[in-house]
Amino acid sequence: MKKLSALILSLAMLAGLLSGCGGGEEAPANPLTTGYWVADTMTMEGTPFTNEEMTSVFGSGDSVLTLTFKEDNTYSAVLFAEPFTGTYAETETGWDLDMMGETVTVSLADGILTFTLMEGTFFTLVNQEGTPATPGQDPWATYDPNFTLEETYAMSNFMGLGRYYIEDDVLYGLTHVASTDGSLGATPFYMKGDFPEFEETTVLDDRGPTHYLTKIGDYLYYTLNGNAICRMMLDGSGQETLYQGACDYLFTHQDRLYFTDEDYRLVSTDPDGKDLQTVVNKEIYYPYFISSDWLIFQDDADNESLHLYNTTYGIELNLTDEPSFHPILDGHYLYFTQEIDGRFYLSRMDMSDPDNFSFEQSENPLPEAWFMIGEEYIYGPSNGVTRELWKQLSCTTEYVQQAEMYISADYSIHHDLDDQGYIVGKTLMSMERNGGNSFP
């Protein structure tokens, strides 16, 4: 169990908190022991948070803090899903609670209980009848950041804008080389010796650029022009628009769609585009689940740093200090780029122990923030290095000449770019046979 002081520090990193409920006012001989107490408001390091701010993040005051007192001078508490038990004793001004060897104070006035963790940081609680629900489970019980290679491929393709998808020897994706715009097409191919040969392309959607191609069941999902989420069958039939409005970062998790809306809040729908829910109610970038209910994202308001966030309990931790981009989990290592003095450096963090996120950084800068991770290589702008030599990944050119856009166990796709960043060629490579050909 984490020390109380460490928990307080973690709480100070949370952005937006707190809510409350109504309460009873009975005053028995010991006014603490009837019912239980639940958080209504909070002040963190002198900054107050309203009832509405708390519920928007955690759903209810029970998710923030509950206190239950017994006549034998023992108590139980759940503070941001961390359970505590201990003893309490009455003082002249209230009660002292022993919490993991440290003393915290509570006072009662006009039916409002004030629970003080430290100077400037306290909760107000109101009384509820009955007993609280079963104390929240340990949120770290679901924390298991250990991606398989297939999961790393998927995250790499997502961070690369998801322009392509390959299934059953059909290449779905960009059909146009003149710029970054173009149509969504399906191009069958077959291997002729070591090299892929392409058949005629069928245009599936010519209404504008498509990104974040992903699949649930029989449907291919994608964003269109950054203003709609669409789906279709792989043969192009059944095309429909599920969501209309500015959108970005579309991905799937546990058979639901996740994407950012016009305000870059993370939202979610079912596969039919219904049951819209807000998941993270603030401006974020690069959101991606690294475990069942643990997200990585970049917090724009916090110096563009990376954050770790639990969607069940609303717990949020800052991971980096510098502006950080393009996170990709490989095994239990999180790779990302950090911007320092206008250049990007490849960095990685060991995510296996949340009490000790160890950090390393590359020796050489990159001209761009993005990269992709394959089975043997980490690909950066215009070149790559073996995974063991990731710290040596660098690029000496002033502009990107070649960009990896898709990677899987069987194939990779890269774009050739001119000095304006326009696409002048596209190549599908066979990972097994090490042969490639350009495609339309």
DRENDO-1510 file (C-alpha; in Angstrom, 1 decimal, always signed):
<recs>
REC; n; res; u; v; w
REC; 1; MET; +0.0; +0.0; +0.0 .
REC; 2; LYS; +1.4; +3.4; -0.9 .
REC; 3; LYS; +2.3; +5.8; +1.9 .
REC; 4; LEU; -0.2; +8.5; +2.6 .
REC; 5; SER; +2.2; +11.3; +1.6 .
REC; 6; ALA; +2.7; +9.7; -1.8 .
REC; 7; LEU; -1.0; +9.4; -2.3 .
REC; 8; ILE; -1.5; +13.1; -1.4 .
REC; 9; LEU; +1.2; +14.0; -4.0 .
REC; 10; SER; -0.6; +11.9; -6.6 .
REC; 11; LEU; -3.9; +13.6; -5.8 .
REC; 12; ALA; -2.2; +17.0; -6.4 .
REC; 13; MET; -1.5; +15.9; -10.0 .
REC; 14; LEU; -5.2; +15.2; -10.7 .
REC; 15; ALA; -6.9; +17.7; -13.0 .
REC; 16; GLY; -10.5; +18.5; -12.1 .
REC; 17; LEU; -12.2; +16.8; -9.1 .
REC; 18; LEU; -15.0; +16.3; -6.9 .
REC; 19; SER; -18.8; +16.1; -6.1 .
REC; 20; GLY; -21.3; +15.3; -3.5 .
REC; 21; CYS; -24.6; +14.0; -2.2 .
REC; 22; GLY; -27.3; +15.1; +0.2 .
REC; 23; GLY; -27.2; +14.0; +3.8 .
REC; 24; GLY; -29.0; +13.5; +7.1 .
REC; 25; GLU; -28.5; +15.5; +10.3 .
REC; 26; GLU; -29.2; +13.2; +13.2 .
REC; 27; ALA; -26.9; +13.8; +16.2 .
REC; 28; PRO; -26.5; +10.7; +18.4 .
REC; 29; ALA; -24.1; +10.5; +21.3 .
REC; 30; ASN; -21.3; +10.0; +18.8 .
REC; 31; PRO; -22.5; +12.0; +15.8 .
REC; 32; LEU; -20.0; +10.2; +13.5 .
REC; 33; THR; -21.4; +6.7; +13.7 .
REC; 34; THR; -24.8; +7.0; +12.1 .
REC; 35; GLY; -24.7; +6.1; +8.4 .
REC; 36; TYR; -21.5; +7.0; +6.6 .
REC; 37; TRP; -19.9; +10.1; +5.2 .
REC; 38; VAL; -19.3; +10.9; +1.5 .
REC; 39; ALA; -17.3; +13.6; -0.2 .
REC; 40; ASP; -19.2; +16.7; -1.3 .
REC; 41; THR; -16.5; +19.2; -2.1 .
REC; 42; MET; -12.7; +19.4; -2.0 .
REC; 43; THR; -9.9; +22.0; -1.7 .
REC; 44; MET; -6.5; +20.9; -3.1 .
REC; 45; GLU; -3.5; +23.0; -2.1 .
REC; 46; GLY; -5.7; +26.0; -1.6 .
REC; 47; THR; -7.7; +25.5; -4.8 .
REC; 48; PRO; -11.4; +24.7; -4.3 .
REC; 49; PHE; -13.3; +22.2; -6.5 .
REC; 50; THR; -17.1; +22.2; -6.8 .
REC; 51; ASN; -19.6; +19.4; -6.6 .
REC; 52; GLU; -20.0; +19.5; -10.4 .
REC; 53; GLU; -16.3; +19.4; -11.1 .
REC; 54; MET; -15.9; +16.3; -9.0 .
REC; 55; THR; -18.8; +14.4; -10.5 .
REC; 56; SER; -17.7; +15.2; -14.0 .
REC; 57; VAL; -14.5; +13.2; -13.4 .
REC; 58; PHE; -15.4; +10.6; -10.9 .
REC; 59; GLY; -19.1; +10.1; -11.2 .
REC; 60; SER; -20.0; +10.5; -7.5 .
REC; 61; GLY; -18.6; +11.5; -4.2 .
REC; 62; ASP; -18.3; +7.8; -3.2 .
REC; 63; SER; -15.5; +7.5; -5.8 .
REC; 64; VAL; -13.6; +10.3; -4.1 .
REC; 65; LEU; -13.9; +9.6; -0.3 .
REC; 66; THR; -16.1; +7.7; +2.0 .
REC; 67; LEU; -15.7; +7.4; +5.8 .
REC; 68; THR; -17.4; +5.0; +8.1 .
REC; 69; PHE; -17.0; +5.3; +11.9 .
REC; 70; LYS; -17.8; +2.6; +14.5 .
REC; 71; GLU; -18.6; +3.0; +18.2 .
REC; 72; ASP; -15.4; +1.0; +19.1 .
REC; 73; ASN; -13.3; +4.0; +17.8 .
REC; 74; THR; -12.3; +2.3; +14.6 .
REC; 75; TYR; -13.1; +3.6; +11.1 .
REC; 76; SER; -12.8; +2.5; +7.5 .
REC; 77; ALA; -12.2; +4.8; +4.5 .
REC; 78; VAL; -11.8; +4.6; +0.8 .
REC; 79; LEU; -9.8; +7.5; -0.7 .
REC; 80; PHE; -9.7; +7.5; -4.5 .
REC; 81; ALA; -10.2; +3.7; -4.5 .
REC; 82; GLU; -7.4; +3.3; -1.8 .
REC; 83; PRO; -8.9; +1.5; +1.2 .
REC; 84; PHE; -7.8; +2.5; +4.8 .
REC; 85; THR; -8.7; +1.3; +8.2 .
REC; 86; GLY; -7.5; +2.6; +11.6 .
REC; 87; THR; -8.6; +4.1; +14.9 .
REC; 88; TYR; -9.8; +7.5; +15.9 .
REC; 89; ALA; -9.9; +9.5; +19.1 .
REC; 90; GLU; -12.0; +12.6; +20.1 .
REC; 91; THR; -10.1; +15.9; +20.8 .
REC; 92; GLU; -11.3; +19.3; +22.0 .
REC; 93; THR; -11.9; +20.5; +18.4 .
REC; 94; GLY; -12.9; +17.3; +16.6 .
REC; 95; TRP; -11.3; +13.9; +16.1 .
REC; 96; ASP; -7.8; +12.6; +15.1 .
REC; 97; LEU; -7.6; +9.7; +12.7 .
REC; 98; ASP; -4.6; +7.4; +12.6 .
REC; 99; MET; -4.0; +6.8; +8.9 .
REC; 100; MET; -1.0; +4.6; +8.1 .
REC; 101; GLY; +1.0; +6.1; +11.0 .
REC; 102; GLU; +0.1; +9.7; +10.2 .
REC; 103; THR; -2.6; +11.8; +11.9 .
REC; 104; VAL; -5.3; +13.5; +10.0 .
REC; 105; THR; -8.1; +15.5; +11.6 .
REC; 106; VAL; -11.9; +15.7; +11.1 .
REC; 107; SER; -14.3; +18.3; +12.5 .
REC; 108; LEU; -18.0; +18.5; +12.5 .
REC; 109; ALA; -20.1; +21.7; +12.2 .
REC; 110; ASP; -23.7; +22.2; +10.9 .
REC; 111; GLY; -23.9; +18.7; +9.7 .
REC; 112; ILE; -20.8; +19.0; +7.5 .
REC; 113; LEU; -17.7; +16.9; +8.2 .
REC; 114; THR; -14.3; +18.4; +7.3 .
REC; 115; PHE; -11.5; +15.9; +6.7 .
REC; 116; THR; -8.1; +17.6; +6.6 .
REC; 117; LEU; -5.2; +15.8; +4.9 .
REC; 118; MET; -2.7; +18.6; +5.2 .
REC; 119; GLU; -2.7; +22.4; +5.3 .
REC; 120; GLY; -4.7; +23.7; +2.3 .
REC; 121; THR; -5.9; +20.2; +1.3 .
REC; 122; PHE; -9.2; +19.1; +2.7 .
REC; 123; PHE; -12.6; +17.5; +1.9 .
REC; 124; THR; -16.1; +18.4; +3.1 .
REC; 125; LEU; -18.4; +15.4; +3.5 .
REC; 126; VAL; -22.1; +14.9; +4.1 .
REC; 127; ASN; -23.9; +12.1; +5.9 .
REC; 128; GLN; -25.6; +9.2; +4.1 .
REC; 129; GLU; -28.0; +6.6; +5.5 .
REC; 130; GLY; -27.0; +2.9; +5.6 .
REC; 131; THR; -23.5; +1.7; +4.7 .
REC; 132; PRO; -21.3; +2.5; +1.7 .
REC; 133; ALA; -21.1; +0.1; -1.2 .
REC; 134; THR; -18.3; -2.4; -1.2 .
REC; 135; PRO; -15.1; -0.4; -1.1 .
REC; 136; GLY; -13.6; +0.3; -4.5 .
REC; 137; GLN; -11.2; -2.3; -5.9 .
REC; 138; ASP; -7.5; -1.4; -6.2 .
REC; 139; PRO; -7.3; +0.4; -9.6 .
REC; 140; TRP; -3.8; -1.0; -10.0 .
REC; 141; ALA; -5.2; -4.5; -10.1 .
REC; 142; THR; -6.0; -3.9; -13.8 .
REC; 143; TYR; -2.7; -2.2; -14.6 .
REC; 144; ASP; -0.8; -4.6; -16.9 .
REC; 145; PRO; +1.1; -2.7; -19.6 .
REC; 146; ASN; +2.8; -5.5; -21.4 .
REC; 147; PHE; +2.0; -5.3; -25.2 .
REC; 148; THR; +2.5; -8.2; -27.5 .
REC; 149; LEU; +4.2; -7.5; -30.8 .
REC; 150; GLU; +0.8; -7.5; -32.6 .
REC; 151; GLU; -0.5; -4.9; -30.1 .
REC; 152; THR; +2.7; -2.8; -30.7 .
REC; 153; TYR; +2.0; -3.0; -34.4 .
REC; 154; ALA; -1.5; -1.7; -33.9 .
REC; 155; MET; -0.4; +1.2; -31.7 .
REC; 156; SER; +2.4; +2.1; -34.2 .
REC; 157; ASN; -0.2; +2.2; -37.1 .
REC; 158; PHE; -2.5; +4.3; -35.0 .
REC; 159; MET; +0.2; +6.8; -34.2 .
REC; 160; GLY; +1.0; +6.8; -37.9 .
REC; 161; LEU; -2.5; +8.1; -38.6 .
REC; 162; GLY; -3.9; +4.7; -39.6 .
REC; 163; ARG; -3.8; +5.2; -43.4 .
REC; 164; TYR; -3.7; +1.5; -44.3 .
REC; 165; TYR; -5.2; -1.8; -43.4 .
REC; 166; ILE; -4.4; -5.2; -44.9 .
REC; 167; GLU; -6.5; -8.3; -44.8 .
REC; 168; ASP; -6.7; -11.4; -47.1 .
REC; 169; ASP; -4.2; -10.0; -49.5 .
REC; 170; VAL; -6.1; -6.8; -50.1 .
REC; 171; LEU; -4.5; -3.4; -49.3 .
REC; 172; TYR; -7.0; -0.8; -48.1 .
REC; 173; GLY; -6.0; +2.8; -47.9 .
REC; 174; LEU; -4.6; +5.8; -49.7 .
REC; 175; THR; -4.8; +5.5; -53.5 .
REC; 176; HIS; -3.3; +8.9; -54.4 .
REC; 177; VAL; +0.4; +10.0; -54.4 .
REC; 178; ALA; +0.2; +13.7; -55.4 .
REC; 179; SER; -0.3; +14.9; -51.8 .
REC; 180; THR; -1.5; +13.7; -48.5 .
REC; 181; ASP; -5.1; +13.9; -49.7 .
REC; 182; GLY; -6.7; +11.1; -51.8 .
REC; 183; SER; -9.3; +8.4; -51.9 .
REC; 184; LEU; -9.9; +5.2; -49.9 .
REC; 185; GLY; -9.3; +2.2; -52.2 .
REC; 186; ALA; -9.0; -1.5; -52.1 .
REC; 187; THR; -6.0; -3.0; -54.0 .
REC; 188; PRO; -5.7; -6.8; -54.2 .
REC; 189; PHE; -2.1; -8.1; -54.5 .
REC; 190; TYR; -0.3; -11.4; -54.6 .
REC; 191; MET; +3.4; -12.4; -54.1 .
REC; 192; LYS; +5.3; -13.2; -57.3 .
REC; 193; GLY; +8.5; -14.7; -56.0 .
REC; 194; ASP; +9.8; -12.2; -53.4 .
REC; 195; PHE; +7.8; -9.2; -54.7 .
REC; 196; PRO; +4.2; -8.2; -54.4 .
REC; 197; GLU; +2.2; -7.7; -57.6 .
REC; 198; PHE; -0.8; -5.4; -57.6 .
REC; 199; GLU; -4.2; -5.8; -59.3 .
REC; 200; GLU; -6.6; -3.0; -60.2 .
REC; 201; THR; -7.7; -0.7; -57.4 .
REC; 202; THR; -11.3; -0.3; -56.5 .
REC; 203; VAL; -12.2; +3.1; -55.1 .
REC; 204; LEU; -14.4; +2.6; -52.0 .
REC; 205; ASP; -14.8; +6.3; -50.8 .
REC; 206; ASP; -13.7; +9.2; -53.0 .
REC; 207; ARG; -15.0; +12.0; -50.7 .
REC; 208; GLY; -11.7; +13.0; -49.2 .
REC; 209; PRO; -8.8; +11.8; -47.1 .
REC; 210; THR; -9.4; +8.9; -44.7 .
REC; 211; HIS; -7.5; +8.0; -41.5 .
REC; 212; TYR; -7.5; +5.6; -38.6 .
REC; 213; LEU; -8.7; +2.5; -40.6 .
REC; 214; THR; -9.7; -0.1; -38.0 .
REC; 215; LYS; -12.1; -3.1; -38.0 .
REC; 216; ILE; -14.8; -4.4; -35.7 .
REC; 217; GLY; -16.6; -7.6; -36.9 .
REC; 218; ASP; -17.2; -7.3; -40.6 .
REC; 219; TYR; -16.9; -3.5; -40.8 .
REC; 220; LEU; -14.0; -1.3; -41.7 .
REC; 221; TYR; -14.2; +2.0; -39.7 .
REC; 222; TYR; -12.4; +5.3; -40.6 .
REC; 223; THR; -12.5; +9.0; -40.2 .
REC; 224; LEU; -13.4; +11.1; -43.3 .
REC; 225; ASN; -11.9; +14.6; -43.8 .
REC; 226; GLY; -11.6; +14.8; -40.0 .
REC; 227; ASN; -15.3; +15.6; -39.9 .
REC; 228; ALA; -17.1; +12.3; -39.8 .
REC; 229; ILE; -16.7; +8.7; -38.7 .
REC; 230; CYS; -17.8; +6.1; -41.3 .
REC; 231; ARG; -18.0; +2.4; -41.8 .
REC; 232; MET; -18.5; -0.1; -44.6 .
REC; 233; MET; -18.1; -3.8; -45.4 .
REC; 234; LEU; -14.7; -4.7; -46.9 .
REC; 235; ASP; -16.3; -4.9; -50.3 .
REC; 236; GLY; -17.5; -1.3; -50.0 .
REC; 237; SER; -21.1; -2.1; -49.4 .
REC; 238; GLY; -23.2; -0.9; -46.5 .
REC; 239; GLN; -21.4; +2.4; -46.3 .
REC; 240; GLU; -22.8; +4.7; -43.6 .
REC; 241; THR; -21.9; +7.7; -41.5 .
REC; 242; LEU; -22.0; +7.0; -37.8 .
REC; 243; TYR; -20.8; +10.4; -36.4 .
REC; 244; GLN; -20.9; +13.9; -38.0 .
REC; 245; GLY; -18.6; +16.5; -36.6 .
REC; 246; ALA; -14.9; +17.3; -36.1 .
REC; 247; CYS; -13.2; +14.1; -34.9 .
REC; 248; ASP; -9.7; +12.6; -34.6 .
REC; 249; TYR; -7.7; +9.7; -33.1 .
REC; 250; LEU; -10.3; +7.0; -33.9 .
REC; 251; PHE; -9.5; +3.6; -32.4 .
REC; 252; THR; -11.3; +0.5; -31.0 .
REC; 253; HIS; -11.1; -1.0; -27.5 .
REC; 254; GLN; -13.3; -3.8; -26.1 .
REC; 255; ASP; -15.6; -3.6; -29.1 .
REC; 256; ARG; -16.3; +0.1; -28.7 .
REC; 257; LEU; -15.2; +3.1; -30.8 .
REC; 258; TYR; -13.1; +5.8; -29.1 .
REC; 259; PHE; -12.2; +9.2; -30.7 .
REC; 260; THR; -11.7; +12.8; -29.8 .
REC; 261; ASP; -14.5; +15.3; -30.6 .
REC; 262; GLU; -14.3; +18.9; -31.8 .
REC; 263; ASP; -12.9; +20.0; -28.4 .
REC; 264; TYR; -10.4; +17.0; -28.3 .
REC; 265; ARG; -12.3; +15.4; -25.4 .
REC; 266; LEU; -12.1; +11.6; -25.6 .
REC; 267; VAL; -15.6; +10.1; -26.2 .
REC; 268; SER; -16.9; +6.6; -27.0 .
REC; 269; THR; -19.8; +5.0; -28.8 .
REC; 270; ASP; -20.9; +1.5; -29.5 .
REC; 271; PRO; -20.1; +0.0; -33.0 .
REC; 272; ASP; -23.3; +1.5; -34.4 .
REC; 273; GLY; -22.3; +5.0; -33.4 .
REC; 274; LYS; -24.8; +5.1; -30.6 .
REC; 275; ASP; -24.5; +5.5; -26.8 .
REC; 276; LEU; -22.1; +8.4; -26.9 .
REC; 277; GLN; -20.2; +8.8; -23.7 .
REC; 278; THR; -17.5; +11.2; -22.5 .
REC; 279; VAL; -14.4; +9.3; -21.3 .
REC; 280; VAL; -11.9; +12.2; -20.6 .
REC; 281; ASN; -13.5; +15.6; -20.3 .
REC; 282; LYS; -10.6; +17.8; -21.3 .
REC; 283; GLU; -8.3; +18.5; -24.4 .
REC; 284; ILE; -6.0; +15.5; -25.0 .
REC; 285; TYR; -4.0; +14.0; -27.8 .
REC; 286; TYR; -2.6; +10.6; -28.7 .
REC; 287; PRO; -5.1; +8.7; -26.4 .
REC; 288; TYR; -4.6; +4.9; -26.3 .
REC; 289; PHE; -5.5; +2.2; -23.9 .
REC; 290; ILE; -2.5; +0.3; -22.6 .
REC; 291; SER; -4.5; -2.0; -20.3 .
REC; 292; SER; -8.2; -2.7; -19.7 .
REC; 293; ASP; -9.0; +0.7; -18.1 .
REC; 294; TRP; -5.7; +2.5; -18.2 .
REC; 295; LEU; -5.0; +5.2; -20.9 .
REC; 296; ILE; -2.0; +7.0; -22.1 .
REC; 297; PHE; -2.5; +10.5; -23.5 .
REC; 298; GLN; -0.9; +13.9; -24.0 .
REC; 299; ASP; -2.4; +16.6; -21.8 .
REC; 300; ASP; -2.2; +19.8; -23.9 .
REC; 301; ALA; -2.7; +22.1; -20.9 .
REC; 302; ASP; +0.1; +20.4; -18.9 .
REC; 303; ASN; +3.0; +21.5; -21.1 .
REC; 304; GLU; +2.0; +18.8; -23.6 .
REC; 305; SER; +3.2; +16.1; -21.2 .
REC; 306; LEU; +2.2; +12.5; -21.2 .
REC; 307; HIS; -0.4; +11.4; -18.6 .
REC; 308; LEU; -1.5; +8.0; -17.3 .
REC; 309; TYR; -5.3; +7.8; -16.6 .
REC; 310; ASN; -7.6; +5.2; -15.1 .
REC; 311; THR; -11.1; +5.5; -16.7 .
REC; 312; THR; -12.8; +3.6; -13.9 .
REC; 313; TYR; -11.6; +5.7; -10.9 .
REC; 314; GLY; -10.4; +8.9; -12.6 .
REC; 315; ILE; -6.9; +8.6; -11.2 .
REC; 316; GLU; -4.4; +10.5; -13.3 .
REC; 317; LEU; -0.6; +10.7; -13.0 .
REC; 318; ASN; +1.9; +12.9; -14.9 .
REC; 319; LEU; +4.6; +10.8; -16.6 .
REC; 320; THR; +6.8; +13.4; -18.3 .
REC; 321; ASP; +7.9; +17.1; -17.8 .
REC; 322; GLU; +8.9; +18.0; -21.4 .
REC; 323; PRO; +6.5; +18.2; -24.3 .
REC; 324; SER; +6.1; +14.5; -25.3 .
REC; 325; PHE; +4.6; +13.0; -28.5 .
REC; 326; HIS; +3.7; +9.8; -30.3 .
REC; 327; PRO; +3.7; +7.2; -27.5 .
REC; 328; ILE; +4.0; +3.5; -28.4 .
REC; 329; LEU; +4.1; +0.7; -25.9 .
REC; 330; ASP; +6.4; -2.2; -26.7 .
REC; 331; GLY; +6.3; -5.0; -24.1 .
REC; 332; HIS; +6.4; -3.0; -20.9 .
REC; 333; TYR; +8.5; -0.1; -22.4 .
REC; 334; LEU; +6.7; +3.1; -23.4 .
REC; 335; TYR; +8.6; +4.8; -26.3 .
REC; 336; PHE; +7.9; +8.4; -27.2 .
REC; 337; THR; +9.6; +11.5; -28.4 .
REC; 338; GLN; +10.4; +14.6; -26.3 .
REC; 339; GLU; +10.9; +18.1; -27.7 .
REC; 340; ILE; +14.0; +19.7; -26.3 .
REC; 341; ASP; +15.4; +23.0; -27.7 .
REC; 342; GLY; +13.3; +22.5; -30.9 .
REC; 343; ARG; +14.6; +19.0; -31.6 .
REC; 344; PHE; +13.0; +15.6; -30.9 .
REC; 345; TYR; +14.7; +12.9; -28.9 .
REC; 346; LEU; +13.5; +9.3; -28.8 .
REC; 347; SER; +12.8; +8.3; -25.1 .
REC; 348; ARG; +11.5; +5.3; -23.3 .
REC; 349; MET; +10.1; +4.6; -19.9 .
REC; 350; ASP; +9.8; +1.3; -18.1 .
REC; 351; MET; +6.1; +1.1; -17.2 .
REC; 352; SER; +6.1; -2.1; -15.3 .
REC; 353; ASP; +6.3; -0.5; -11.8 .
REC; 354; PRO; +4.1; +2.5; -11.2 .
REC; 355; ASP; +6.1; +3.4; -8.2 .
REC; 356; ASN; +9.3; +3.7; -10.2 .
REC; 357; PHE; +8.9; +4.7; -13.9 .
REC; 358; SER; +12.6; +4.6; -15.0 .
REC; 359; PHE; +13.5; +6.8; -17.9 .
REC; 360; GLU; +16.1; +6.7; -20.7 .
REC; 361; GLN; +16.7; +9.0; -23.7 .
REC; 362; SER; +18.4; +8.7; -27.1 .
REC; 363; GLU; +21.8; +10.2; -27.9 .
REC; 364; ASN; +20.8; +11.9; -31.2 .
REC; 365; PRO; +18.0; +14.2; -32.2 .
REC; 366; LEU; +15.3; +13.5; -34.9 .
REC; 367; PRO; +13.8; +16.1; -37.3 .
REC; 368; GLU; +10.3; +14.8; -36.7 .
REC; 369; ALA; +8.3; +13.5; -33.7 .
REC; 370; TRP; +7.1; +10.2; -35.1 .
REC; 371; PHE; +8.5; +6.7; -35.4 .
REC; 372; MET; +7.2; +3.1; -35.7 .
REC; 373; ILE; +8.2; -0.1; -34.0 .
REC; 374; GLY; +8.7; -3.4; -35.8 .
REC; 375; GLU; +9.8; -6.9; -34.9 .
REC; 376; GLU; +13.5; -6.2; -35.5 .
REC; 377; TYR; +13.7; -2.5; -36.1 .
REC; 378; ILE; +12.5; +0.9; -34.8 .
REC; 379; TYR; +11.9; +3.1; -37.8 .
REC; 380; GLY; +12.4; +6.8; -37.6 .
REC; 381; PRO; +12.3; +9.6; -40.3 .
REC; 382; SER; +14.2; +8.2; -43.3 .
REC; 383; ASN; +16.0; +5.4; -41.5 .
REC; 384; GLY; +15.9; +2.8; -38.7 .
REC; 385; VAL; +17.9; +0.9; -36.2 .
REC; 386; THR; +17.7; -2.5; -34.6 .
REC; 387; ARG; +15.6; -2.5; -31.4 .
REC; 388; GLU; +18.7; -3.0; -29.2 .
REC; 389; LEU; +20.3; +0.2; -30.7 .
REC; 390; TRP; +17.2; +2.4; -30.2 .
REC; 391; LYS; +19.3; +5.1; -28.6 .
REC; 392; GLN; +21.2; +5.6; -31.8 .
REC; 393; LEU; +18.1; +6.3; -33.9 .
REC; 394; SER; +18.8; +9.6; -35.7 .
REC; 395; CYS; +18.4; +11.5; -38.9 .
REC; 396; THR; +20.8; +14.0; -40.4 .
REC; 397; THR; +18.6; +15.3; -43.2 .
REC; 398; GLU; +16.8; +18.6; -42.9 .
REC; 399; TYR; +13.5; +17.0; -44.1 .
REC; 400; VAL; +12.0; +13.6; -44.1 .
REC; 401; GLN; +12.7; +11.5; -47.2 .
REC; 402; GLN; +10.9; +8.3; -46.3 .
REC; 403; ALA; +8.1; +7.6; -43.8 .
REC; 404; GLU; +6.9; +4.3; -42.5 .
REC; 405; MET; +3.1; +4.3; -42.6 .
REC; 406; TYR; +2.1; +0.7; -41.8 .
REC; 407; ILE; +3.7; -2.3; -40.2 .
REC; 408; SER; +2.6; -5.9; -39.4 .
REC; 409; ALA; +4.2; -9.3; -39.0 .
REC; 410; ASP; +3.9; -9.8; -42.8 .
REC; 411; TYR; +4.1; -6.4; -44.5 .
REC; 412; SER; +5.3; -2.8; -44.1 .
REC; 413; ILE; +4.3; +0.3; -46.2 .
REC; 414; HIS; +6.4; +3.4; -46.6 .
REC; 415; HIS; +6.0; +6.7; -48.4 .
REC; 416; ASP; +8.7; +8.5; -50.3 .
REC; 417; LEU; +8.4; +12.3; -49.7 .
REC; 418; ASP; +9.7; +15.4; -51.5 .
REC; 419; ASP; +11.1; +18.4; -49.6 .
REC; 420; GLN; +7.6; +19.8; -49.3 .
REC; 421; GLY; +6.4; +16.7; -47.5 .
REC; 422; TYR; +4.3; +15.5; -50.5 .
REC; 423; ILE; +4.0; +11.9; -51.3 .
REC; 424; VAL; +5.9; +11.0; -54.5 .
REC; 425; GLY; +5.8; +7.2; -54.1 .
REC; 426; LYS; +4.4; +4.4; -52.0 .
REC; 427; THR; +5.9; +1.0; -51.5 .
REC; 428; LEU; +4.6; -2.3; -50.0 .
REC; 429; MET; +7.4; -4.5; -48.5 .
REC; 430; SER; +7.2; -8.2; -47.7 .
REC; 431; MET; +8.7; -8.5; -44.2 .
REC; 432; GLU; +9.4; -12.2; -44.7 .
REC; 433; ARG; +10.8; -12.1; -48.2 .
REC; 434; ASN; +12.4; -8.6; -48.0 .
REC; 435; GLY; +11.0; -7.6; -51.4 .
REC; 436; GLY; +8.9; -4.6; -52.3 .
REC; 437; ASN; +7.0; -2.8; -55.1 .
REC; 438; SER; +5.4; +0.5; -55.5 .
REC; 439; PHE; +1.6; +0.7; -55.7 .
REC; 440; PRO; -0.9; +3.3; -57.1 .
</recs>
